[in-house]
Amino acid sequence: MATCFYSCSLIPERPTSGSVLNKYSLLPNPRISITRRYATLVSSSSSSFRLRASVSSAATSTAVDGTISSTKPSKSLPYRVGHGFDLHRLEPGYPLIIGGIDIPHDRGCEAHSDGDVLLHCVVDAILGALGLPDIGQIFPDSDPKWKGAPSSVFIKEAVRLMHEAGYEIGNLDATLILQRPKLSPHKGVIKANLSELLGADPSVINLKAKTHEKVDSLGENRSIAAHTVVLLMRK
């Protein structure tokens, strides 16, 4: 009974003109606070949702002959961040192209285009930062004109859209995952070519390579994957 009385005595009272001397009645009522915040949100919801809709519509684009058109987002952000991922199966008889560089290996990427896993995920990272569709929607593998196409075509289009929206590369960090071959001897030339394609200083481009500790298809030299994170900055 004592515990119940102690707990009940701490329940805030509804504020009244006669209860201002009760120190607990001076505490803010969370229900009232939530109701007020909700009312404020409802009163301004039309403008808030109009803003979100305009940002969403700006991110909608239409594929026309392999290029897409977009309008600048109505909400101008100083920075935009995007993440890209890609994975391809490795098979004998194909070239292994990474970052636009032909890497000597006994197998390469089986893909509709040249299968450049690094450039593909860089493109997706840029498109993601801009709020645009992914590379598969813009350059579908069902379109025969992209059969064997160099991935530099895709990245140039992503860079065009980036500049059109008023952004430039702040920095880019990419990680390649493959068991073989070792990429250490090739990282310098890959980075230089990627910097040139992006029109960015090499100092803002970072490239890492990891094995998969002989686990699953990546570790068994049956596939290759890449992750990319990109920061875009308003010009």
Salt bridges, closest charged atoms under 4 A:
ASP86 OD2 - HIS88 NE2 2.98
ASP86 OD2 - HIS120 ND1 3.18
GLU91 OE2 - ARG89 NE 3.27
ASP106 OD1 - HIS105 NE2 3.31
ASP106 OD1 - ARG107 NE 3.67
GLU110 OE1 - ARG89 NH2 2.90
GLU157 OE2 - ARG160 NH2 2.77
GLU164 OE1 - ARG160 NH1 3.14
ASP173 OD1 - LYS208 NZ 2.79
ASP216 OD1 - HIS212 ND1 3.21
GLU220 OE1 - ARG222 NH2 2.74
